[in-house]
Amino acid sequence: MQALFDYASYMPHGYCLYWQPWLVILYAGSDLLIFLAYSAIPIALLMFLRRRPDLRYRKLVALFAAFIMLCGITHLISILTLWVPIYPLHGLVKLFTGIVSAITAVVLFSLIPRLVAIPSPSQLEEANAQLRAEVAAHERTLAQLQEAQRDLEAKVRKRTGELTETNRRLTVVTREAVHRGRNLLTVVDSLARQTARSAPEIDTFLERFSGRIHALSNATAAVMDDPSSAYATLDSVVRRQLQPITETYGERVVIVGPAVEINNEAAQQLALATHELATNAVKYGALATLGGTVRLAWEISGEPAADATLHFVWQESDSSVHAAREEASTSGGFGTTLLTRAVPAMLHGTAQRNHEAGGLHYELTIPLARIVAEIPGAEGKDRLGLDLTDNIWENFASPFGPLSLPSVG
């Protein structure tokens, strides 16, 4: 160790330069600049490592810093040897520098495959661009999925609403079916009571009652022809009711009128009225003669709002021969009550029945709002919101007490 600092037997390096000032300054100045640079570089590397704790291969950077620092120290000692011949210490520092340099070189060569595998900036930029494109594609896919989810939720809400509305309508239809069934039974009961009251014998009762029940059946069938509807056209109701007569008398029976959709209640009442008028025409009226004719017509007057009115007119011609007989057969009977009181009362209208010079004239005037087709799902309401649930037939049935059929004989 003492030999490292024993420099008395050596000459300073300045003697080799003949102590030429410019040459001494050149050597000392260049070594000083190298020392300062080599001292700053390790400091910068250490600062970089401190700020990038995530950096890989930190030991390699530390070896480079140590190698560069030792190189700087050798240049510093070179400056000292110009005046102080500490060549042993200078050699020792160079040895350390060589060892660290060799280790750094070995480590560097061993890391070349790994270092080569590190992507270049252009490769990183390309990879980032691909990643950005993939992210954008995923974002578009996510947006599409979110849109599809919103559409699906909207469809589910719509379908749920439709199912709820369908269930509500089914509930209303069920209640309405029960209500109409009860009303129909009340009508049948009233028809039976009234027919039995006015029939002189059982055969007459059965004939009249069967005809009136058949009229109700035809009216209900006209409404039920279309299972998806709760209404029928007035034309289909009267033509179904008069089908046997039109097939028998042909052109002597004329039916005209605009298309009008009517609810089940109106179909039943107008079918009963048509049946009574047709039965009387065949037995006592125009169709009982050879040349008599019947014209059934209807028309709508007024604005197509709540004040519009339907005029239902039955006109017979050439029935004067049988007029007196018909008048006598229907005066004060249930047929007259049905035509002039029951049916108009059920439909909130008015009726006129008289025998003109040419034959029977019957006109039924009804507010259109009372007979138009019902809105599906409107509980007990017609298309204009008017209540049709009251059964006025009960007022005609109740005064007569229990049903009693006429005795045979």
matplotlib code that plots the C-alpha trace (Angstrom):
import matplotlib.pyplot as plt

x = [0.0, 2.9, 4.2, 1.1, 1.9, 5.7, 6.3, 9.7, 11.6, 9.3, 9.3, 6.2, 4.7, 5.4, 9.0, 8.0, 6.4, 9.4, 7.0, 5.9, 3.0, 0.8, 1.4, 0.7, -2.4, -3.6, -3.1, -4.6, -7.5, -8.6, -8.4, -10.3, -13.1, -13.3, -13.4, -16.2, -18.2, -17.6, -18.7, -21.9, -23.0, -23.3, -25.2, -27.7, -28.0, -28.7, -31.3, -33.0, -33.1, -34.5, -37.3, -38.0, -38.4, -40.2, -37.3, -35.9, -32.2, -31.4, -28.1, -26.8, -27.4, -25.6, -22.6, -22.4, -22.5, -19.7, -17.6, -18.0, -17.3, -14.0, -13.0, -13.4, -11.4, -8.5, -8.5, -8.5, -5.4, -3.8, -3.9, -2.3, 0.5, 1.6, 3.0, 2.8, 4.0, 1.4, 1.6, 0.9, -2.4, -3.2, -2.5, -4.7, -7.6, -7.2, -7.3, -10.6, -11.9, -10.8, -12.5, -15.8, -15.6, -15.1, -18.0, -20.1, -19.1, -19.9, -23.3, -24.0, -23.3, -25.4, -28.3, -28.1, -30.9, -33.2, -32.3, -32.9, -36.3, -37.3, -39.7, -38.4, -40.3, -41.8, -42.9, -44.4, -46.2, -47.5, -48.6, -50.2, -52.1, -53.3, -54.4, -56.2, -58.0, -59.0, -60.1, -62.2, -63.7, -64.5, -66.0, -68.2, -69.2, -70.0, -72.1, -73.9, -74.5, -75.8, -78.1, -79.3, -79.8, -81.8, -83.9, -84.4, -85.5, -87.8, -89.3, -89.7, -91.4, -93.6, -94.4, -95.0, -97.4, -99.2, -99.5, -100.8, -103.3, -104.3, -104.9, -106.9, -109.0, -109.5, -110.6, -113.0, -114.2, -114.8, -116.8, -118.6, -119.5, -120.9, -122.8, -124.2, -125.1, -127.1, -128.7, -129.6, -131.1, -133.2, -134.3, -135.3, -137.1, -139.0, -139.8, -141.1, -143.3, -144.7, -145.3, -147.0, -149.1, -150.5, -150.6, -154.1, -152.7, -149.4, -148.9, -149.2, -146.8, -144.2, -144.4, -144.0, -141.4, -139.4, -139.4, -138.2, -135.5, -134.4, -134.2, -131.9, -129.8, -129.4, -128.4, -125.8, -124.5, -124.1, -121.9, -119.9, -119.2, -115.9, -114.3, -111.9, -114.8, -117.5, -119.8, -121.6, -122.9, -126.6, -126.9, -125.7, -128.0, -131.2, -130.3, -129.6, -133.0, -134.9, -133.0, -136.0, -138.3, -135.9, -135.4, -139.2, -140.4, -137.4, -137.6, -140.7, -138.4, -135.9, -133.2, -131.1, -128.9, -125.3, -122.7, -123.1, -121.3, -123.5, -122.8, -124.2, -127.0, -128.2, -128.0, -130.3, -132.9, -133.0, -133.2, -136.2, -137.9, -137.1, -138.5, -141.8, -142.2, -141.4, -143.7, -146.6, -145.9, -146.1, -149.2, -151.2, -149.4, -148.0, -146.4, -149.8, -151.0, -149.9, -148.5, -147.4, -143.9, -141.7, -138.9, -136.5, -134.2, -132.1, -130.1, -128.0, -128.8, -126.9, -123.2, -121.1, -120.7, -122.8, -125.9, -126.1, -129.3, -130.1, -133.6, -134.7, -137.8, -140.0, -142.5, -145.1, -147.2, -150.4, -151.4, -154.6, -156.8, -155.2, -154.6, -157.6, -156.7, -153.1, -154.1, -156.4, -153.8, -151.1, -153.0, -152.2, -150.2, -146.6, -145.5, -146.7, -145.1, -141.8, -141.9, -143.1, -141.8, -139.2, -136.8, -136.9, -136.3, -133.4, -131.8, -132.8, -134.8, -138.3, -140.7, -143.7, -146.0, -149.0, -151.0, -150.9, -153.0, -150.4, -149.6, -147.8, -145.2, -142.8, -139.9, -137.4, -135.2, -132.1, -129.1, -126.2, -124.0, -126.1, -125.6, -122.2, -119.6, -117.9, -114.3, -112.3, -111.4, -113.8, -115.7, -119.4, -118.9, -119.7, -117.4, -118.5, -118.2, -121.9, -123.0, -124.9, -124.9, -128.4, -130.9, -134.2, -135.8, -136.0, -138.5, -140.7, -140.2, -140.7, -144.3, -145.6, -144.3, -143.4, -143.7, -147.0, -147.6, -151.2, -153.1, -153.7, -157.2]
y = [0.0, 2.3, 1.7, 3.2, 6.5, 6.3, 8.7, 10.2, 8.2, 9.3, 12.5, 14.6, 14.3, 17.9, 17.2, 15.1, 18.2, 20.4, 22.4, 24.1, 26.3, 25.8, 22.1, 21.8, 23.9, 21.7, 18.5, 19.8, 21.6, 18.7, 16.3, 18.7, 19.0, 15.2, 14.9, 17.4, 15.8, 12.3, 13.5, 15.1, 12.1, 9.6, 12.2, 12.6, 8.8, 8.5, 11.2, 9.4, 6.1, 7.9, 9.4, 6.2, 3.5, 1.3, 1.2, -2.3, -3.1, -0.6, -2.4, -1.9, 1.8, 1.8, 0.0, 2.6, 5.4, 3.7, 3.1, 6.7, 8.0, 6.0, 7.2, 10.8, 10.0, 8.7, 12.0, 13.9, 11.9, 12.6, 16.3, 15.7, 13.6, 16.7, 18.0, 15.1, 11.7, 9.5, 6.9, 3.9, 5.3, 6.3, 2.8, 1.4, 3.6, 2.6, -1.0, -0.5, 1.3, -1.5, -4.1, -2.2, -1.6, -5.3, -6.2, -3.5, -4.9, -8.5, -7.5, -5.4, -8.2, -10.6, -8.2, -7.5, -10.0, -8.5, -4.9, -5.7, -7.0, -3.7, -2.0, 1.0, 4.4, 3.8, 0.4, 1.8, 4.4, 1.9, -0.4, 2.6, 3.5, -0.1, 0.0, 3.3, 1.8, -1.3, 1.0, 3.0, -0.2, -1.5, 1.9, 1.7, -1.9, -0.8, 2.1, -0.3, -2.7, 0.1, 1.3, -2.3, -2.5, 0.7, -0.6, -3.9, -2.2, 0.1, -3.0, -4.8, -1.8, -1.5, -5.2, -5.1, -2.2, -4.0, -7.1, -5.0, -3.3, -6.7, -8.1, -5.0, -5.4, -9.1, -8.2, -5.6, -8.0, -10.7, -8.3, -7.1, -10.6, -11.4, -8.1, -8.7, -12.3, -11.0, -8.4, -11.0, -13.3, -10.3, -9.6, -13.2, -13.3, -10.1, -11.4, -14.6, -12.8, -10.3, -12.9, -15.3, -12.4, -11.6, -15.1, -16.8, -20.3, -22.2, -22.7, -19.0, -18.3, -20.8, -19.4, -15.8, -16.5, -18.7, -16.0, -13.3, -15.5, -16.3, -12.6, -12.1, -15.1, -13.6, -10.3, -11.8, -14.0, -10.9, -9.3, -12.5, -13.2, -11.4, -12.7, -9.7, -7.2, -6.3, -4.7, -5.4, -3.3, -2.4, -3.8, -7.3, -7.3, -6.5, -8.7, -11.6, -11.0, -10.7, -13.4, -15.8, -13.0, -11.7, -15.3, -15.8, -12.4, -11.3, -7.8, -7.0, -6.4, -3.5, -2.8, 0.4, 2.5, 3.7, 1.6, 2.0, 0.0, -0.6, -2.2, -5.4, -3.6, -1.8, -4.9, -6.8, -4.1, -3.3, -7.1, -7.4, -4.4, -5.8, -9.2, -7.7, -5.6, -8.4, -10.9, -8.4, -7.7, -11.4, -12.1, -8.9, -6.3, -5.7, -9.2, -10.8, -9.4, -10.3, -6.9, -5.4, -4.3, -3.4, -0.9, -0.7, 2.3, 4.3, 7.5, 9.7, 13.4, 16.1, 16.6, 13.4, 14.3, 13.6, 15.3, 13.1, 11.0, 7.7, 7.5, 3.8, 3.7, 0.7, 1.5, -0.9, -0.3, -1.9, -3.3, -1.3, -4.4, -5.9, -2.6, -2.9, -6.5, -5.6, -2.7, -4.8, -7.6, -5.3, -2.6, -2.8, -6.0, -6.6, -6.1, -2.6, -2.1, -3.5, -1.2, 2.0, 1.8, -0.9, -0.6, 3.3, 3.4, 1.0, 3.1, 6.4, 7.3, 7.9, 5.9, 6.7, 4.0, 4.7, 3.4, 5.8, 5.5, 3.2, 1.0, 0.8, 3.5, 3.0, 5.4, 4.9, 7.9, 7.2, 9.3, 7.9, 8.1, 5.4, 2.8, 3.3, 0.6, 0.4, 1.3, -1.9, -1.8, 0.9, -0.5, -0.1, 2.8, 3.3, 5.1, 8.5, 7.6, 7.2, 4.6, 1.6, -0.6, 0.2, -2.6, -0.8, -4.2, -4.7, -1.9, -3.8, -7.1, -6.4, -5.4, -8.7, -11.0, -14.7, -16.2, -18.0, -19.8, -19.8, -23.0, -25.2, -25.3]
z = [0.0, 0.8, -2.7, -4.1, -2.5, -2.9, -5.8, -4.7, -7.3, -10.1, -12.1, -12.7, -16.1, -16.7, -17.2, -20.2, -21.6, -20.8, -18.8, -21.9, -20.7, -23.7, -23.7, -19.9, -20.3, -23.2, -21.3, -18.0, -19.7, -21.9, -18.9, -16.8, -19.4, -19.7, -15.9, -15.6, -18.4, -17.1, -13.6, -14.9, -17.0, -14.0, -12.1, -14.9, -15.2, -11.5, -11.6, -14.6, -12.6, -9.6, -11.7, -13.6, -10.9, -13.4, -15.9, -16.7, -16.7, -14.0, -13.1, -16.6, -16.3, -12.9, -14.4, -17.2, -14.5, -12.5, -15.6, -16.8, -13.3, -13.0, -16.4, -15.2, -12.1, -14.2, -16.2, -12.9, -11.7, -15.1, -14.3, -10.9, -12.5, -14.3, -11.1, -8.6, -10.0, -8.4, -11.1, -8.9, -7.8, -11.4, -12.5, -9.7, -10.7, -14.3, -13.2, -11.4, -14.5, -16.7, -14.5, -14.4, -18.2, -18.8, -16.6, -18.3, -21.7, -20.8, -19.3, -22.4, -24.8, -22.8, -22.9, -26.6, -27.6, -24.9, -25.9, -29.5, -28.6, -27.1, -29.7, -31.5, -31.2, -34.6, -33.6, -30.4, -32.4, -34.8, -31.9, -30.2, -33.4, -33.6, -30.0, -30.6, -33.6, -31.5, -28.7, -31.1, -32.6, -29.1, -28.3, -31.4, -30.5, -27.0, -28.3, -30.6, -27.7, -25.6, -28.4, -28.9, -25.1, -25.1, -28.1, -26.4, -23.2, -25.1, -26.9, -23.6, -22.1, -25.1, -25.1, -21.4, -21.9, -24.7, -22.5, -19.6, -22.0, -23.4, -19.9, -19.0, -22.1, -21.5, -18.0, -19.4, -22.1, -19.5, -17.3, -20.4, -21.5, -18.0, -18.1, -21.6, -20.7, -17.7, -19.9, -22.6, -20.0, -18.7, -22.2, -22.8, -19.5, -20.4, -23.8, -22.3, -19.7, -22.2, -24.9, -22.5, -21.2, -24.6, -26.2, -26.0, -26.2, -25.8, -29.6, -30.2, -27.3, -28.6, -32.2, -31.1, -28.4, -30.7, -33.4, -31.0, -29.5, -33.1, -33.8, -30.7, -31.9, -35.3, -33.9, -31.7, -34.5, -36.7, -34.1, -33.5, -37.2, -36.7, -33.4, -33.3, -33.3, -30.7, -33.3, -36.6, -39.5, -39.4, -43.0, -41.9, -38.9, -40.8, -43.8, -41.6, -39.8, -43.1, -45.0, -45.1, -46.3, -48.9, -50.2, -50.4, -51.7, -53.6, -55.1, -53.1, -50.1, -50.5, -48.0, -48.5, -46.2, -45.6, -43.8, -40.0, -37.4, -34.3, -31.0, -29.6, -27.6, -30.7, -32.8, -30.4, -30.3, -34.0, -34.7, -32.4, -34.1, -37.6, -36.6, -35.3, -38.4, -40.7, -38.9, -39.0, -42.7, -43.6, -41.5, -41.9, -43.9, -47.4, -47.8, -47.1, -50.5, -53.9, -54.9, -51.6, -51.0, -48.1, -48.0, -45.1, -45.2, -42.8, -43.0, -40.8, -40.3, -38.5, -37.9, -37.4, -33.7, -30.6, -32.1, -35.2, -35.5, -37.2, -38.9, -39.2, -41.5, -42.3, -45.1, -46.5, -49.6, -51.0, -47.6, -47.1, -47.5, -44.4, -42.5, -40.2, -39.4, -38.7, -36.6, -34.5, -34.2, -32.9, -31.0, -27.4, -27.7, -26.8, -30.4, -30.3, -26.9, -28.2, -31.3, -29.7, -26.2, -25.3, -28.3, -28.4, -24.6, -24.8, -27.5, -26.0, -29.1, -30.2, -32.5, -34.6, -36.0, -38.1, -41.0, -44.0, -47.2, -48.8, -45.8, -42.4, -41.8, -38.8, -38.1, -35.3, -34.5, -32.5, -31.3, -33.3, -30.2, -28.6, -31.2, -32.7, -32.4, -29.0, -28.5, -27.7, -24.0, -23.1, -20.1, -20.6, -23.0, -26.7, -29.1, -27.8, -24.2, -23.4, -20.8, -22.3, -19.3, -18.0, -18.9, -19.5, -20.2, -16.5, -16.4, -18.8, -17.1, -13.5, -13.3, -14.6, -11.9, -12.4, -15.9, -16.5, -19.8, -21.2, -20.8, -23.7, -24.9]

ax = plt.figure().add_subplot(projection="3d")
ax.plot(x, y, z, "-o")
ax.set_aspect("equal")
plt.show()
